[in-house]
Amino acid sequence: MSAPRLLKGFEVELFTGRLCGENVGVASEAARDLPGFVTEPDRRNLEYITEPLSDYGLLKEALLTPRRTLRTWLSSRGLTLLPGSTLSLGDSERFERSDPGNPYHALIEATYGTRVVTASVHINLGITDLPQLFAAVRLVRCEAALLLALSASSPFLGGQNTGRHSQRWHQFPLTPKCVPLFRDHRHYIEWVEEQLRIGSMRNERHLWTSVRPNGPERPYRLNRLELRICDLVTDPAELIAITALLELRVMLLMQQPEQLDPLIASSLSAAELVMLADANDLAASEASLDATLHHWKDAAPLLCRDWITALIESVQPLAVEIGLSHRLKPLMTLLENGNQAMRWQSENTAGRSIADLLHAGSLTMEEQELADHSCSAALG
């Protein structure tokens, strides 16, 4: 009997603006008019959340339907959705508050400034068994750099090519600065309570790291893993492929904890694993698929794209068993052609302007939203 698929959902943050790439903030108005959309502290982007689903066809439609709704609303105002995860052409020194009277937004602006004005996609996997959840958080923490490398889409900031593949992850404030590899639920509760006591976390949501446990009453009631490291992935097939790889890797961990739980299978200490994972994340933000990373099992160096290829091979038998092998195919194309950031950097270096790249990227997003999606649900 095939293993059941996990529930999955997205938290999607999007920039709004004009086709020329100029950011225009309308988050407060959009959130007022459109059910399901919420504001971020800066008014130039806004967020929507999809319901948890196990079927990838339904998940893809849940991803695209709000984008179509928002695009229609924007179009009536001469605006559009913008690709990328940073203020590619926008004023990256100025904070534009979505709610000037919100004291939490005031705190965010005063503490972090525009470092937090980014777009991204968070991937949630439903895991209700707590030992399995924390094992999954440990494994994904140690392999998060690979998922950032696949998703990287933020080489530009303020009209400049930064040379990085994920400027977003490079600039985004990790809070608290040092997050351990949690042994279990009790360890997590005690650690969060201590951070709240000493003030390194303002509230229970103020854990900004590559991956975290999540649930209806953090840190006490948990039911999912939240991957936070990915840049915004506008291509739905690529995002579904990244999500499928994540799900398959976690399902394989559940079958083989002795081989895949870093606290059991690594020769490194927990503290060393944390330092290695954070260093890998930073390396991936610089060079993504071309970065040299270090494997969590023994700290051996390897090229990021080679590690991803090995991961895909490791999950293929399970993918075939549960009917997900076709969902992984876009990853091979991505590895061959490069992620969004690499493709943009190549074209920009060849002379194409950032504004032109954003224009083309926005039109591609619209084409993807309007494409025939009638077969998506049937494919599972």
Secondary structure by P-SEA (a helix, b strand, c coil): ccccccbbbbbbbbbbbcccbbbbbaaaaaaacccccccccccccccccccccccaaaaaaaacaaaaaaaaaaaaacbbbbbccccccccccbbbbcccccaaaaaaaacccccccbbbbbbbbbbccaaaaaaaaaaaaaaaaaaaaaccccccccccccccccccccccccccccccccccaaaaaaaaaaaaaacccccccccccccccccccccccccccccccccccccaaaaaaaaaaaaaaaaaaaaccccccccccccccaaaaaaaaaaaaaaaacccccbbbbbcccbbbbbaaaaaaaaaaaaaaaaaaacccccaaaaaaaaacccaaaaaaaaaaacccaaaaaaaaaaaaaaaaacccccccccc
